[in-house]
Amino acid sequence: MNIVASAPGKLVLLGEYAVLEGAPAITMAVDRRASVRLRSRADAACEAQAPDVLDAPLRFAIGSNGLPDWTAAGAAAAKLNLVDEVLRGLADEQLGVAAGGGFDLALDTSAFFDAIGASRSKLGLGSSAALTVALASALVAQSGHSDAAQDRAVWLNRLLGLHRKFQGGQGSGVDVATSLYGGVLSYRLPGGDAAPLAAPLAWPTGLHTAFIWSGCSASTPKFLSILRDWRRGNAANDAEYRARMDALTATAQDAVAALAGGDSAGFLRCASLYAQDLRALGSASGVSIWSAEHEAIAAIANAHDGAVYKPCGAGGGDVGVVFAMNPDSLAAVVAALAASGFANVPLAVDPTGLRLTLSESEEA
């Protein structure tokens, strides 16, 4: 059997940080996809190729307990820790691959990098979440458990568990949901044991975007850890955290309502306010959400009438977004940023989410 699975990356356009406290996040699947090719073998050997992280293919096996055995791979196996977590997580869910059923695995996340000069930089588009969605879906199809992924709400919960374990228990899961569903979504954590809520949003035709590379990568888990430690520092910090999250939540709710009502101007006001509140949160907590690069980009964008700039996701680097209702104004912003060394990253909405194709022949 030959299986090809792919899933798109994501950008959180609004709602970052507050989504962890139950606020809605507005997220967009982007047309950069992680892909997985899985080919069943006649023998029991397993081999993984991942040119983005490996210098050469790695051999491994599935033990009689259904768990991966990386003995043959040696120290290089640590570079495939996401693959290890997904295989172990599926085995725990009784969805794992059977021992003795060999396969070749090819992983590709090259679309999540951009070559900037002589370097190769990660853009912060959620490559690990996209790869988790594609890889887990391919593996359950190969093992004969494809029915587990038929109900996407149930499958989302399982995928969230796999990816959170890989991330050390952190994260809202907004990236996983976006990779699974595609399009533009409103995503919310209701709290308690309730399942996450993901609902499609229509993007207003009069609202335009450009995505700008800050020039440096950032670590979301690191920023979340700093924020958590600051909040736990004393009662005053906790009170300020709650107040700032309340303000961010209110704005995020207004932004979702604006998009749902096709109110581009209302959304722009919300984006501007949310950007300001993110700056205040970063200043209070010591999290560099608004890095020097983001501040420089914003200064250029704000010099153009009607343009609003904000970091995407955790900030600190990666990609930010410029919103504008006037396409000519947006083009002027992009040109001014390019003149200052900030690259426009060509991204568009990917409406399809997870794609999974099964065939009996490699040619098909």
N, C-alpha and C positions, 0 to 999 in steps of 0.2 A: 504494500500500500504506500502511496505517496500523498503527502499532506502539505499544503501550503497555507500558512496562517499569517495574517498581518493585522496590525492595529495602529491607529494614529497617535501622534503625540498630542500635547495639550498646552494651552496657555490659560491661566486664570486671569480674566480681564478685570474682575472686581469681586470682592468678598474674601480675599486672602486674610489669613489669621483669624478673622471673626468666624469663618466657617467652622473652626474647631469648637466654637461656643454655640453652635446652632443657627448661625446666620446663613442665608443663602449665598452661594458663590455663583458667579456667572463665568462659565468656562467654555472654551472653544477648542474643538478638535482641529488640529492643523494637518496640512497635507505633507507631513514628514512621517513615514511609517516604519515601525520595527517589523521585520519579517522573520519567519521561521519556516524552514523546509525540513521535513522529516520523511525519511525513506526507510521502510522496513527492510531488514536483512534476513537472509536465510540462516545465518548463524546467530550465536548469542552475544556477539560483541556489540558494543556501543561506541560511537565516535562522535565527538563534537567539534565543529569548526566555528570560530568566532573571531574573524580577522581584526575586529575593533579592540579585542583584549588579548588575543592569543597569537603567538608567533607561529605555532604549528597546531594541527589537530590533536586532540586529546582522546585517548582511549579510556573507557570506564566500563563498568558492568552493573547490572541490576541484580542484587543478591536474592537469595531465596526468601528473604523477609520483605522483598519489594522495595528495599532502600538502595540508593546508589552507592556503589563501591568505587572509590577514586584511587585505589592503591596504585594502579598502573599509571595514573596521571602524575603522581608525585606532588611536589610543591606547587606546580602550575594549576592544580585543581582549585586553589583559593581564588583564582580569577573567575571561576564559574560558580561563585557562591549563590547567585540568584538561581541558576539552574538547579543547584543542590537543594535550595529551599523549596522550589516549586515541586521537584520530584518527591521530596520528603513530605511536603504538605499534602500532596495528592494521595500518597500512600496512607497517611493518617486518616484521610477522608474515604478510604477504601476505593479510590479512583485511580490508583497508581498503575504503572505498567507492570506486566507480569515478568517474573524472572525467566530468563532464557529467550525472551523476545528481543532480539537485537535491532538496533536502528542507527542510522546516520542522522545527525542533527546539524543544520547549518543556521547560524544566527547572524542577523545583519541589522545593526543600528547605525550604520554610517550616515543616514539622512539626518541624524540628530547632532551632527557636527558641521561646522563651517570652517573652511580654511581662511584664516586671517593672516596675511603675510606668509611667513614661514611656519606659523604655528597651526595647530588643529584644535579648535576650541569647542567645548560642549555648550550648546545654546540654552540648556535648561528647559527643554520641552517635554520632560517626563519620559525619558527613554526606558527607565527600569519598569515603570508601570505599563507602558505599551508592550514591552517584551514579556512581562508577566502574563498579560492578557493573551497575547499570541501563543506563547509557549505552552501555557496551561491548557488552552483550547486545543492545540495540536496534539498534546499528549493524551488528553481524555478521548479524543477521536481515535488515536492510534490504539489505545487500550480497550476500545469497545464500549466506552462510557460516554459517548457523545450526547446521550440524553441528559446528562448532568448539566450541559450548557444550553439546553433548549429554552428553559425559563430564565430569561436574562436577569430578572431581579434576584433569583436564588443564586445564579452563577456569579453575580456581582458580589454578593456577600462572601462567597467562597474565595473569589479573587482578592477581595479586600484583606481577608485573613492571611493569604499567602504573601501579599505585598507588605503588609504591616509587619509580619514576622521578619521579612528581609530588612525592613527599615528600623528594626529594634522597637516595634510597637508604636511608632510615631506616625502621624499623618492623618488627614481627613478622609483620604480615599477619592478625592475629587479627580485626581489624575487617572486612577483606574476606571472610574465611571465614564470619564470622557473618552478614554481609549476603547471602552467596550461599546458605548452607544454612538459616538460620533456626533457631529453637528454642534450647535450651541445649546448649552444646557443651563438650567437652574438646578443646583445640587445643594442638598441640605441634610444635616444629621439631626434627626428629631430628638435624640437623647435616649438614654436607657438602652434597652435591648431592641428598640425599634430599628427597622431596616432604613438605610439611607433613601432619600427621595430624590430622584432625578427626573426632570421634566424638560422637554424641548422648548426652546425659545425661538421666535422668529426675529431675525435681525432686520431692523428698519432699513429700507432702501436709501434713506437720506443720511445715514450715519456711516462715515468712512474711517478706515483704520490704516495705520502703517506701523510696522514692527521694527524696532531699532535695537541693534546689538550694542550693549554697553561696553563691550571690549574685554570683559572678564567674567569668569564663571563664579557661581555662588553655591553654597551648601545649605539647602533647606533644613536638614536635620540639625546642623550646627546652630542655625538661627533659632529654631524652635527650642533647643536646649537652653540657649542664653535667655530667651523670653521666659521659659519655665522657671529657671533659677532666679531671675529677677523678681518674678511674681511671688515666689516662696520666701523671698528675703525678709519681708516684714509685713505687718498688717497694712501699712500705708501703701506699699507697693501693690498689694492685692486689691485694695480699694480702688487705686488708680487704674489697675488693669481692668477691673470690672466696668468702671465708668467709660473707659476708652472702647472696650468691646461693645458696650451698649450703644455708643455713638456710631461705631462702625456697622453694627447690625441694623440700626435704623436706616442708615444710608443705603446699605445693601438691599434692604427690603424695598426702599423707594426706587432703586435702580431696576430691580426685577419688574416692578409694577410699570415703570416707564417703558421698558422694552416690550412688555406684554401689551401695552397700549399704543405702541408705535410712536412714542414720544421721544424723539431724538434729542431735542433741546433739554428735556427733563433728565435724560440719561447723562448728557454732558455735564449738567450741574452736579449730579450725583458723583460722577467720576472725579470732578475737580475737588469736591468736598472729601471724598474718600482718600484721594491722594494727600490732602492736607492732614487728615487724621492719621494716616499711616506715618507721615513724617513726625507727628507728635508722639505716636507710640514708639517709634524708633528712638527718638531723643530721650524719652523717659526711661526706656528699658535698656538702652545701650546696644540694641540691635541695629546694625547699619543698613536698614531697609533702603534708605535714601543714601546711596553711596555718592562719592564725589562725581562719578560718571553720570549717575542718574540726575544729579543736580545740574550738571552742565547741559545735559540734553534738555531738561525741563526749561532752563533759562532760554535756550534757543527756540524751543517750541512756543513758549509763552509770549515771545516777541511777535508772534503772528496771531492776528485776530481770530478768535473762535477755536483755537487749537488747545487741547488739554492733553498733558502727558502724565503717565504714572508708570511705576515699575509693575511688572507682572509677577504674581506669585510672591515668594518670600522676599524678593528684592535683593539688594546688595550687589547685584550684577545681573548676568543673564540678559534676557530680552525685556524691553519695555514697550508700551503701546502709546501711540498718538491717536487721539480721537478728533474728528472734525466733521462738521456738516458741509463745509465747502471744499470740494475736491481740489480746487486751485490753491486754496490756502494750505491744504495738506501737502500738495506737491511742493509748495514753496518751503515748508518745514523740512521735508525730506532732502531737498537740495541744499538748504542751509546746514543741515546736520552732516551731509556727505562732505561738504566743504570743510567741516570741523573734524572730520575723521570718524564719524559715527555712521556705520553701515546700515542701510535698510535691508532687512531680511525678508525676502519674498515668501510670504505665507498666506494661505487661503484656508477657508473652512473646508474640512473634510467631512462630508455628511454621512459616511457609511459605517464608521466604527469598525468592529471586528469583521474581517473577511476570512472565510475558511473554505478551502477547496480540497476535496478528496478524490483520488483517482487510483485506478489499479495499475496504470502504466505511467512511467516517468514522462513519456511524451505528452500524455493528456494533461 
